[in-house]
Amino acid sequence: MNLFSIDELAILTAQSNHTCVSIYMPTYKMSAETLQNPIRFKNLIREAEEKLVESGLRPQDVRDLLQPAQDLDEYEFWQHQSDGLAMFISNNFFSYYCVPIDFQELVVVTDRFHLKPLMSLLTGDGLFYILALSQNQVRLFQSTRYSVSEVELENVPTSIAEALKYDDPEKSFQFHTGTSQGGGGDRAAIFHGHGAGNDDRKDNLLRYFRKVDDGLQELLKNQRSPLVLAGVDYLLPIYKQANSYPNLIDEGITGNPDELKAEELHAQAWQIVQPYFEEAQQEAIASYQALLGTGKTASSIQEVVTAAYYQRVESVFVPVGQQKWGHFNPNTNRVQVHPEQETGDEDLMDFAALHTLLNGGTVFAVTPEQVPGDKPIAAILRY
């Protein structure tokens, strides 16, 4: 399963279908509490079944559609969760994401997937990564303001020994890594071979970090979230030489990360990235307020939906946990809003956020009281 990214968003968006099921639920990570996960999941699947039958599907077709989700419902699956589970089901398509977001329970059945609860993973209001790096261990964490979860690494070396074991066999290259020692330090690897010295040691560290960076580039492809480094002070500048991820934060966590738990790394990393997130959001709010009355803002769902569809939205504030049901007809540019969901409706706030992102804009998925001007939605327009 991939991390949720712009690429994944595009894939989900392309699955427009007469029947798309989106399921969101909070999940527990701790031993005894994980027993609540399958109970909650079964209730949401039952709700999805009812909505699908109401939409006109036959009971057997409903069972066939939801079977891939039912197949996941096993003990082992629920032991490897983050804070939230997002699941997407349609004809011949099934995908799910375990993410560090404590979702509200939600089941949506429409002709496209409902994606707004995931928007905070793609924009500047809370997702960041921590790369804990030593010569003995590499760990990557996906985090939000209130949560942290370790990402399973594939195609990323987990130590310098693993990274370089096949390099330069003609040099009879051998080394053993250092061990942590008092004061939070990480003793430098000791190398044995011809010409070993400080230059060779730095060269080997640089090759190691380039292999780590290569693996991360595939994993974090098209991510926009900041990345915070954690490692002893002499390793951080060497890794920065190897780094090609564009959103690496200059300030890092210094010390031996192998001695820190995920929660300890998270607390230190949040202190580094918090100003980054707050500044981006405050700048957008200030820009919105400064542009009021100029024709470059919009605060009605009708205006914002139309502008987002035609690539006019630079940034938009959408309230998490609220929906505006209705329909947009691009042929007539008409937006219909309904007090309750009707057949064929979609969440128009989700529609606006989705098109803003896909057209290169920024989405701030915020609490309702954080939308500027106490409006149901607020957007800055490009023109």
Disulfide bonds with the S-S distance in Angstrom:
none
